[in-house]
């Protein structure tokens, strides 16, 4: 044809040609310019993406074949980029502008071309029906900077991946693709779902979902256990003394003894983070949240393999060091409850000028208060760093029904958990040998079987230097490194008969 027919009036309804973009009268069955057939209306169940095209009131602008195009048309035609791997097709359909067909270089199959023909929909509807089982829209092959408004409109929205048809409000944000994790190149339009812990994954076979399932299974198998192991260990808050290697050695001890419940003292926020990255950590439930772990310079912490209720921490009113009693209630099966508590009683701090800051009275009051609180329970264990000095503080104030596990199981043995002679890492310090760490038990449904001191071996391959005054002369001496300045304790108990709360 040598000339085009005059444009229809604004009130007349028209349809755009998918080949040359000419607006044709609604009564025409083919394009008056290129004779391309008029596109057919498709059913929503057809595997074709159906887009809203509000062409009833505003004529569609004619697209130019050359690169020079109207800025207004170019802005209106900015496509929404979607991931080609997504099972959900997300199409932005503003109510006043048509959707632009995305093109790629090279010839394409006729079936694909036919599938991309625009389909007329009701202009008054603000809802676009997208068949999630169909092929997703193709990416636009041209790179361009998108307007902020377009980027804002493209914020993803979660949709149900199980549905074959997704209904999307055209006035709202387009749907976000299913949050499954895939190996693919990074894209500014792809958002990775993360949980509150900051780990990627959505509870599938990999990632945290698998670890959580393993931990749940680990907790469940202990309901029929009769024997339980409990560890107490002051890990030493010195972060400048081969901390990473010391925490690795501590992890080896945990894996070797496999305690069901662990009570730590002198945990710092940094030590907490190091432990979180350890392999053994995944087998336990930590009773101290990461949010709480950064609130103090150091503290006590409890971990459990067995089902346990949230712990309670009761601060000592007379402590100037922020010391407290941490209590957890453990379920051991058969309706038997075991209350496990740990503490770090007030530390002696001799220093100039009087060298008398020993805080003995404070320790005695804290010990009595702890036993008073736990004494109401049928089965209770108190463990931790008591900083106890039998010569200065006197006998530990055990009440009726309470026993000292070390004295009961190993009578006559010193049991020094702080020993500058046995722990040669401390041999540069003044001589000090004390049974600071203890297990104190009040048990009606359990019996104590064994108690063992751990962490008594130096870590192979590492050492440190310390200055020591020898005969009024300062010398540097090389010393080994142990997991901590304290030795740890592991107590084994066995359940007897039927228990109760």
FITOR-161610 format. One record per residue (C-alpha): chain; residue in three letters; x, y, z. Coordinates in Angstrom, 1 decimal, decimal comma. Layout:
// FITOR-161610
chain  resn  c1  c2  c3
A  ALA  X  Y  Z;
...
//
This chain:
// FITOR-161610
chain  resn  c1  c2  c3
A  UNK  0,0  0,0  0,0;
A  UNK  1,3  3,5  -0,9;
A  UNK  -0,5  5,4  1,8;
A  UNK  -2,1  4,7  5,2;
A  UNK  -5,7  5,3  6,1;
A  UNK  -6,5  8,3  8,3;
A  UNK  -6,2  7,7  12,1;
A  UNK  -9,5  6,9  13,9;
A  UNK  -11,0  9,3  16,3;
A  UNK  -9,8  9,1  20,0;
A  UNK  -13,0  7,6  21,0;
A  UNK  -12,7  4,7  18,6;
A  UNK  -11,2  1,4  19,8;
A  UNK  -8,1  0,2  18,0;
A  UNK  -5,7  -2,7  18,1;
A  UNK  -1,9  -2,4  17,6;
A  UNK  -0,1  -4,5  15,0;
A  UNK  2,5  -6,8  16,6;
A  UNK  4,8  -6,4  13,5;
A  UNK  4,8  -2,8  12,6;
A  UNK  3,0  -1,3  15,7;
A  UNK  0,4  0,5  13,5;
A  UNK  -3,0  1,2  15,3;
A  UNK  -5,7  -0,4  13,3;
A  UNK  -9,5  0,0  13,5;
A  UNK  -11,2  -2,6  15,7;
A  UNK  -13,2  -3,9  12,7;
A  UNK  -10,0  -4,8  10,7;
A  UNK  -8,9  -8,4  10,7;
A  UNK  -5,4  -7,6  9,4;
A  UNK  -3,0  -4,7  9,5;
A  UNK  -3,6  -2,1  6,9;
A  UNK  0,2  -1,4  6,6;
A  UNK  1,9  -4,9  6,6;
A  UNK  -1,2  -7,1  6,4;
A  UNK  -0,2  -9,0  9,5;
A  UNK  -3,2  -10,9  11,0;
A  UNK  -5,0  -9,4  14,0;
A  UNK  -3,9  -11,2  17,2;
A  UNK  -6,4  -13,5  18,9;
A  UNK  -7,7  -13,3  22,4;
A  UNK  -6,3  -16,2  24,5;
A  UNK  -7,7  -18,1  27,4;
A  UNK  -5,9  -17,6  30,8;
A  UNK  -5,1  -21,4  30,9;
A  UNK  -3,1  -21,1  27,7;
A  UNK  0,7  -21,3  28,2;
A  UNK  1,1  -17,7  27,2;
A  UNK  1,7  -14,7  29,4;
A  UNK  -1,4  -12,5  29,3;
A  UNK  -0,7  -8,8  29,9;
A  UNK  -3,1  -5,9  30,7;
A  UNK  -3,1  -3,4  27,9;
A  UNK  -5,3  -0,4  28,7;
A  UNK  -5,9  0,6  25,1;
A  UNK  -9,5  1,6  25,5;
A  UNK  -9,0  5,3  26,3;
A  UNK  -5,5  6,1  25,1;
A  UNK  -4,3  5,3  21,5;
A  UNK  -1,1  3,2  21,5;
A  UNK  1,9  5,2  20,3;
A  UNK  3,6  3,9  17,1;
A  UNK  7,0  2,5  17,8;
A  UNK  9,8  3,7  15,5;
A  UNK  12,0  1,1  13,8;
A  UNK  15,1  3,2  14,2;
A  UNK  17,0  3,7  17,4;
A  UNK  15,8  7,3  17,8;
A  UNK  12,6  7,0  19,8;
A  UNK  10,5  9,4  21,8;
A  UNK  11,8  9,8  25,4;
A  UNK  8,2  9,5  26,7;
A  UNK  7,7  6,3  24,8;
A  UNK  11,1  4,9  25,9;
A  UNK  10,3  5,7  29,5;
A  UNK  6,9  4,1  29,3;
A  UNK  8,3  1,0  27,7;
A  UNK  11,0  0,2  30,3;
A  UNK  10,6  -3,6  30,7;
A  UNK  10,7  -5,3  34,0;
A  UNK  13,7  -7,7  34,0;
A  UNK  13,0  -11,1  35,4;
A  UNK  15,1  -14,2  35,9;
A  UNK  14,8  -16,6  33,0;
A  UNK  15,1  -19,6  35,4;
A  UNK  12,1  -18,5  37,4;
A  UNK  9,0  -20,6  37,1;
A  UNK  6,9  -17,5  37,7;
A  UNK  6,5  -14,9  35,0;
A  UNK  6,3  -11,4  36,4;
A  UNK  5,0  -8,7  34,0;
A  UNK  4,6  -5,1  34,9;
A  UNK  1,4  -3,7  33,3;
A  UNK  0,8  0,0  34,0;
A  UNK  -2,8  1,0  33,3;
A  UNK  -2,0  3,8  30,9;
A  UNK  0,9  2,4  28,7;
A  UNK  1,3  -0,7  26,5;
A  UNK  3,8  -3,4  27,2;
A  UNK  6,8  -3,5  24,9;
A  UNK  7,7  -6,8  23,4;
A  UNK  11,3  -7,8  24,3;
A  UNK  13,5  -8,7  21,3;
A  UNK  16,6  -10,7  20,9;
A  UNK  19,1  -10,7  18,0;
A  UNK  18,7  -13,4  15,3;
A  UNK  15,7  -15,2  13,8;
A  UNK  13,4  -16,9  16,2;
A  UNK  11,0  -19,8  15,8;
A  UNK  7,6  -18,9  14,4;
A  UNK  5,9  -20,6  17,4;
A  UNK  7,8  -18,3  19,8;
A  UNK  6,8  -15,2  17,7;
A  UNK  3,2  -16,3  17,7;
A  UNK  3,3  -16,8  21,4;
A  UNK  4,5  -13,2  22,0;
A  UNK  1,6  -11,6  20,2;
A  UNK  -0,2  -9,1  22,4;
A  UNK  -3,6  -10,1  23,7;
A  UNK  -6,3  -7,6  24,4;
A  UNK  -7,7  -7,6  28,0;
A  UNK  -10,3  -5,5  29,7;
A  UNK  -8,9  -2,0  30,2;
A  UNK  -10,9  -1,5  33,3;
A  UNK  -9,3  -4,4  35,1;
A  UNK  -6,3  -3,8  37,3;
A  UNK  -5,4  -7,5  37,5;
A  UNK  -3,1  -9,4  35,2;
A  UNK  -3,4  -13,2  35,0;
A  UNK  0,0  -14,9  34,7;
A  UNK  0,3  -18,6  33,9;
A  UNK  3,2  -19,8  36,1;
A  UNK  3,6  -23,0  34,0;
A  UNK  4,3  -21,1  30,8;
A  UNK  7,6  -19,9  29,5;
A  UNK  8,8  -16,9  31,4;
A  UNK  9,2  -13,5  29,7;
A  UNK  12,6  -13,1  28,0;
A  UNK  15,2  -10,6  29,1;
A  UNK  15,6  -7,5  27,1;
A  UNK  18,8  -7,7  25,2;
A  UNK  19,7  -4,1  25,6;
A  UNK  21,4  -2,6  28,6;
A  UNK  20,0  0,6  30,0;
A  UNK  19,8  2,4  33,2;
A  UNK  16,4  2,1  34,7;
A  UNK  14,6  5,0  36,3;
A  UNK  14,4  5,0  40,1;
A  UNK  10,6  4,8  39,9;
A  UNK  10,8  1,6  37,8;
A  UNK  13,3  0,1  40,2;
A  UNK  11,1  0,9  43,1;
A  UNK  8,2  -0,8  41,4;
A  UNK  10,2  -3,9  40,8;
A  UNK  10,7  -4,8  44,5;
A  UNK  9,9  -8,5  44,7;
A  UNK  6,8  -10,0  46,4;
A  UNK  6,7  -13,6  47,7;
A  UNK  4,2  -15,9  45,8;
A  UNK  3,1  -19,5  46,3;
A  UNK  5,4  -21,6  44,1;
A  UNK  2,9  -24,6  44,2;
A  UNK  0,2  -22,7  42,3;
A  UNK  0,3  -23,0  38,5;
A  UNK  -1,5  -19,7  38,1;
A  UNK  -0,4  -16,5  39,9;
A  UNK  -2,7  -13,5  40,2;
A  UNK  -0,9  -10,2  40,4;
A  UNK  -2,3  -6,8  41,0;
A  UNK  -1,0  -4,6  38,2;
A  UNK  -1,0  -1,6  40,5;
A  UNK  1,3  -3,3  43,0;
A  UNK  4,7  -4,8  42,9;
A  UNK  5,3  -7,8  40,6;
A  UNK  5,6  -11,3  42,2;
A  UNK  9,0  -12,4  43,4;
A  UNK  10,4  -15,7  42,1;
A  UNK  10,5  -18,8  44,4;
A  UNK  13,2  -18,5  47,0;
A  UNK  15,0  -21,7  46,1;
A  UNK  18,8  -21,5  46,1;
A  UNK  20,5  -22,0  42,7;
A  UNK  24,0  -21,8  41,5;
A  UNK  24,1  -19,0  39,0;
A  UNK  25,8  -15,7  38,3;
A  UNK  25,1  -12,8  40,5;
A  UNK  22,5  -10,3  39,3;
A  UNK  21,3  -7,0  40,7;
A  UNK  17,7  -8,1  40,2;
A  UNK  18,1  -11,4  42,2;
A  UNK  17,4  -11,2  45,9;
A  UNK  18,7  -14,0  48,1;
A  UNK  16,4  -14,9  51,0;
A  UNK  18,2  -15,0  54,4;
A  UNK  17,0  -15,9  57,8;
A  UNK  17,5  -13,9  61,0;
A  UNK  20,8  -15,7  61,6;
A  UNK  22,1  -14,3  58,3;
A  UNK  22,4  -17,7  56,6;
A  UNK  21,1  -18,4  53,2;
A  UNK  18,6  -21,1  52,5;
A  UNK  15,0  -21,9  53,1;
A  UNK  14,9  -25,1  55,1;
A  UNK  15,6  -27,4  52,1;
A  UNK  18,0  -30,3  52,0;
A  UNK  21,0  -28,1  52,4;
A  UNK  22,0  -25,3  54,7;
A  UNK  20,4  -24,6  58,0;
A  UNK  17,3  -26,7  57,3;
A  UNK  19,4  -29,8  57,3;
A  UNK  21,3  -28,7  60,4;
A  UNK  18,1  -27,9  62,2;
A  UNK  16,7  -31,4  61,4;
A  UNK  19,9  -33,1  62,6;
A  UNK  19,8  -31,1  65,8;
A  UNK  16,1  -31,9  66,4;
A  UNK  16,9  -35,6  65,8;
A  UNK  19,8  -35,3  68,2;
A  UNK  17,6  -33,8  70,9;
A  UNK  15,0  -36,5  70,4;
A  UNK  17,2  -39,6  70,9;
A  UNK  18,1  -38,6  74,5;
A  UNK  14,6  -39,1  75,8;
A  UNK  15,3  -42,7  76,6;
A  UNK  18,8  -42,1  78,0;
A  UNK  19,7  -43,3  81,5;
A  UNK  23,2  -41,9  81,7;
A  UNK  24,1  -38,2  81,3;
A  UNK  27,4  -36,4  81,1;
A  UNK  27,8  -32,8  82,3;
A  UNK  30,9  -30,6  81,6;
A  UNK  32,0  -27,4  83,4;
A  UNK  34,9  -25,4  82,1;
A  UNK  36,3  -21,9  82,7;
A  UNK  37,6  -21,2  79,3;
A  UNK  39,8  -18,2  80,3;
A  UNK  38,9  -14,8  78,8;
A  UNK  42,4  -14,0  77,7;
A  UNK  42,0  -13,3  74,0;
A  UNK  45,7  -12,5  73,4;
A  UNK  46,9  -16,0  74,3;
A  UNK  46,5  -18,2  71,2;
A  UNK  42,8  -18,0  71,5;
A  UNK  41,9  -19,7  68,2;
A  UNK  44,1  -22,7  69,0;
A  UNK  42,8  -22,9  72,5;
A  UNK  39,2  -23,0  71,3;
A  UNK  40,1  -25,7  68,8;
A  UNK  41,6  -27,7  71,6;
A  UNK  38,5  -27,2  73,7;
A  UNK  36,4  -28,3  70,8;
A  UNK  38,5  -31,5  70,6;
A  UNK  37,7  -32,2  74,3;
A  UNK  34,0  -31,7  73,7;
A  UNK  34,0  -34,1  70,7;
A  UNK  36,0  -36,6  72,7;
A  UNK  33,8  -36,6  75,9;
A  UNK  30,5  -35,7  74,1;
A  UNK  28,8  -34,2  77,2;
A  UNK  25,0  -33,9  77,1;
A  UNK  25,1  -30,6  78,9;
A  UNK  27,9  -27,9  79,0;
A  UNK  28,4  -25,1  81,5;
A  UNK  31,1  -22,5  80,5;
A  UNK  32,5  -19,6  82,4;
A  UNK  34,4  -16,5  81,2;
A  UNK  32,9  -16,6  77,7;
A  UNK  33,5  -13,3  75,9;
A  UNK  31,5  -12,1  72,8;
A  UNK  34,4  -13,0  70,6;
A  UNK  34,8  -16,5  72,1;
A  UNK  31,0  -16,9  71,5;
A  UNK  31,5  -16,1  67,8;
A  UNK  34,4  -18,5  67,5;
A  UNK  32,4  -21,3  69,1;
A  UNK  29,5  -20,7  66,8;
A  UNK  31,7  -21,5  63,8;
A  UNK  32,9  -24,8  65,4;
A  UNK  31,7  -28,2  64,2;
A  UNK  30,6  -29,3  67,6;
A  UNK  28,3  -26,3  68,1;
A  UNK  25,7  -27,7  65,7;
A  UNK  25,0  -30,6  68,0;
A  UNK  23,9  -28,3  70,9;
A  UNK  21,3  -25,8  71,7;
A  UNK  22,8  -22,7  73,2;
A  UNK  20,7  -21,1  76,0;
A  UNK  22,2  -17,7  75,4;
A  UNK  21,1  -15,7  72,4;
A  UNK  23,5  -13,9  70,2;
A  UNK  21,8  -10,6  71,1;
A  UNK  22,5  -11,2  74,8;
A  UNK  26,0  -12,4  74,2;
A  UNK  27,3  -8,9  73,3;
A  UNK  25,8  -7,1  76,4;
A  UNK  28,6  -8,1  78,8;
A  UNK  32,4  -8,3  78,6;
A  UNK  32,3  -11,9  79,9;
A  UNK  29,6  -14,3  81,3;
A  UNK  28,5  -17,8  82,0;
A  UNK  26,8  -19,9  79,2;
A  UNK  25,0  -23,2  79,0;
A  UNK  24,5  -25,6  76,1;
A  UNK  22,4  -28,7  75,9;
A  UNK  21,9  -31,8  73,6;
A  UNK  18,8  -32,8  75,6;
A  UNK  15,5  -31,1  75,6;
A  UNK  15,8  -28,0  77,8;
A  UNK  13,6  -25,1  78,9;
A  UNK  14,9  -21,5  78,5;
A  UNK  17,3  -20,6  81,2;
A  UNK  16,9  -18,0  84,0;
A  UNK  19,8  -15,8  85,2;
A  UNK  19,6  -14,4  88,7;
A  UNK  22,1  -11,7  89,5;
A  UNK  23,8  -11,6  92,9;
A  UNK  22,8  -8,4  94,7;
A  UNK  26,2  -8,2  96,4;
A  UNK  28,4  -8,7  93,3;
A  UNK  30,6  -5,8  92,1;
A  UNK  31,7  -8,0  89,1;
A  UNK  28,3  -8,7  87,6;
A  UNK  28,2  -12,3  88,7;
A  UNK  25,0  -14,3  88,5;
A  UNK  23,4  -17,8  88,8;
A  UNK  22,2  -19,3  85,5;
A  UNK  19,6  -22,0  85,8;
A  UNK  18,2  -24,5  83,2;
A  UNK  15,6  -27,2  83,6;
A  UNK  16,4  -30,3  81,6;
A  UNK  14,0  -33,1  80,6;
A  UNK  15,5  -36,5  80,9;
A  UNK  12,4  -38,6  80,0;
A  UNK  10,0  -40,5  82,1;
A  UNK  8,6  -37,2  83,7;
A  UNK  12,0  -36,7  85,3;
A  UNK  13,3  -33,1  85,6;
A  UNK  16,9  -32,2  86,3;
A  UNK  17,8  -28,6  87,2;
A  UNK  21,3  -27,7  86,1;
A  UNK  22,9  -24,4  87,3;
A  UNK  26,2  -22,8  86,8;
A  UNK  27,9  -19,7  88,3;
A  UNK  31,2  -17,8  88,6;
A  UNK  31,4  -16,6  92,2;
A  UNK  33,2  -13,4  93,1;
A  UNK  36,9  -13,6  92,2;
A  UNK  39,8  -12,7  94,6;
A  UNK  41,7  -9,7  93,3;
A  UNK  44,7  -9,1  95,5;
A  UNK  46,4  -5,8  94,4;
A  UNK  48,3  -2,9  95,9;
A  UNK  48,3  -1,2  98,2;
A  UNK  46,8  -3,6  100,7;
A  UNK  46,6  -6,9  98,7;
A  UNK  43,4  -7,8  100,7;
A  UNK  40,7  -7,6  98,0;
A  UNK  39,8  -11,3  98,4;
A  UNK  36,0  -10,9  98,5;
A  UNK  35,6  -14,0  100,7;
A  UNK  32,4  -12,7  102,4;
A  UNK  30,8  -12,0  99,1;
A  UNK  31,6  -15,5  97,8;
A  UNK  30,1  -17,2  100,9;
A  UNK  26,9  -15,2  100,7;
A  UNK  26,6  -16,1  96,9;
A  UNK  27,2  -19,8  97,6;
A  UNK  24,5  -19,9  100,3;
A  UNK  22,0  -18,1  98,1;
A  UNK  22,6  -20,4  95,2;
A  UNK  22,1  -23,6  97,2;
A  UNK  19,0  -22,0  98,8;
A  UNK  17,4  -21,4  95,4;
A  UNK  18,3  -24,8  94,0;
A  UNK  17,4  -26,7  97,2;
A  UNK  13,7  -26,5  96,4;
A  UNK  14,2  -28,9  93,5;
A  UNK  14,1  -32,6  93,7;
A  UNK  17,1  -33,1  91,4;
A  UNK  19,6  -30,2  91,1;
A  UNK  23,3  -29,7  90,2;
A  UNK  25,4  -26,6  90,8;
A  UNK  28,7  -26,4  88,9;
A  UNK  31,2  -23,8  87,8;
A  UNK  34,1  -21,7  89,0;
A  UNK  33,5  -21,2  92,7;
A  UNK  36,8  -19,4  93,2;
A  UNK  36,7  -21,3  96,5;
A  UNK  39,6  -21,2  99,0;
A  UNK  38,9  -23,7  101,8;
A  UNK  41,5  -22,0  104,0;
A  UNK  40,1  -18,5  103,6;
A  UNK  36,5  -19,2  102,9;
A  UNK  36,0  -22,3  105,1;
A  UNK  34,1  -25,4  104,1;
A  UNK  31,7  -25,0  101,3;
A  UNK  28,3  -24,3  102,9;
A  UNK  26,5  -27,5  101,8;
A  UNK  22,9  -27,8  103,1;
A  UNK  21,0  -31,0  103,9;
A  UNK  20,9  -33,4  100,9;
A  UNK  23,8  -31,8  99,1;
A  UNK  27,1  -33,5  98,3;
A  UNK  30,4  -32,5  96,7;
A  UNK  30,9  -34,9  93,8;
A  UNK  34,7  -34,8  93,8;
A  UNK  34,9  -35,5  97,6;
A  UNK  32,3  -38,3  97,2;
A  UNK  33,9  -40,1  94,2;
A  UNK  37,6  -39,3  94,7;
A  UNK  38,2  -39,0  98,5;
A  UNK  41,8  -38,1  99,4;
A  UNK  42,6  -36,6  95,9;
A  UNK  43,4  -32,9  95,7;
A  UNK  41,3  -32,1  92,7;
A  UNK  43,0  -28,8  92,0;
A  UNK  41,5  -27,3  88,9;
A  UNK  43,8  -24,3  89,2;
A  UNK  47,4  -25,5  89,6;
A  UNK  50,4  -23,4  88,5;
A  UNK  52,6  -26,5  88,8;
A  UNK  50,5  -29,0  86,8;
A  UNK  49,5  -26,4  84,3;
A  UNK  53,0  -25,3  83,1;
A  UNK  51,5  -22,5  81,1;
A  UNK  51,1  -20,8  84,5;
A  UNK  54,5  -21,7  85,9;
A  UNK  55,7  -18,1  85,5;
A  UNK  53,1  -17,0  88,0;
A  UNK  53,2  -17,3  91,8;
A  UNK  52,4  -20,7  93,2;
A  UNK  48,7  -21,3  93,6;
A  UNK  46,9  -24,7  93,9;
A  UNK  43,1  -24,5  94,6;
A  UNK  40,0  -26,7  93,9;
A  UNK  38,2  -23,7  92,4;
A  UNK  35,8  -25,7  90,1;
A  UNK  33,3  -28,0  91,6;
A  UNK  30,2  -30,1  91,1;
A  UNK  27,6  -29,9  94,0;
A  UNK  24,7  -32,2  93,8;
A  UNK  21,3  -32,8  95,3;
A  UNK  19,8  -35,8  93,6;
A  UNK  16,9  -38,1  94,5;
A  UNK  16,3  -39,8  91,1;
A  UNK  20,0  -40,0  90,0;
A  UNK  23,2  -41,3  91,3;
A  UNK  26,7  -39,9  90,5;
A  UNK  28,9  -42,4  88,7;
A  UNK  32,2  -40,7  87,8;
A  UNK  34,0  -37,4  87,8;
A  UNK  37,0  -36,7  85,6;
A  UNK  39,4  -33,7  85,2;
A  UNK  40,1  -32,7  81,6;
A  UNK  42,3  -30,3  79,7;
A  UNK  45,5  -31,3  81,5;
A  UNK  47,6  -31,7  78,4;
A  UNK  49,5  -28,9  76,6;
A  UNK  48,5  -28,1  73,0;
A  UNK  51,1  -29,6  70,7;
A  UNK  53,2  -27,3  68,5;
A  UNK  52,6  -23,9  70,2;
A  UNK  54,2  -21,9  73,0;
A  UNK  54,6  -18,4  74,2;
A  UNK  57,2  -16,3  76,0;
A  UNK  56,8  -14,6  79,3;
A  UNK  59,1  -12,4  81,3;
A  UNK  60,0  -13,7  84,7;
A  UNK  62,2  -12,3  87,4;
A  UNK  64,9  -14,8  88,4;
A  UNK  67,3  -13,7  91,1;
A  UNK  66,5  -10,0  90,6;
A  UNK  67,0  -10,4  86,8;
A  UNK  64,2  -10,4  84,2;
A  UNK  64,4  -13,2  81,8;
A  UNK  62,2  -14,4  79,0;
A  UNK  61,0  -17,9  79,4;
A  UNK  59,3  -20,1  76,8;
A  UNK  56,1  -21,8  78,1;
A  UNK  53,6  -24,3  76,6;
A  UNK  49,9  -23,3  76,0;
A  UNK  47,0  -25,2  77,5;
A  UNK  43,3  -25,0  76,6;
A  UNK  42,7  -22,7  79,6;
A  UNK  44,3  -21,6  82,9;
A  UNK  41,7  -23,9  84,6;
A  UNK  41,2  -27,6  84,2;
A  UNK  37,7  -28,7  83,3;
A  UNK  35,5  -31,3  85,0;
A  UNK  33,1  -33,9  83,5;
A  UNK  30,5  -35,5  85,8;
A  UNK  28,6  -38,7  84,8;
A  UNK  25,2  -39,4  86,4;
A  UNK  22,7  -42,3  86,0;
A  UNK  18,9  -42,2  86,4;
A  UNK  17,5  -44,6  88,9;
A  UNK  14,0  -46,2  88,7;
A  UNK  11,0  -44,0  87,9;
A  UNK  11,4  -40,3  88,4;
A  UNK  9,1  -37,3  88,9;
A  UNK  9,1  -33,5  88,7;
//
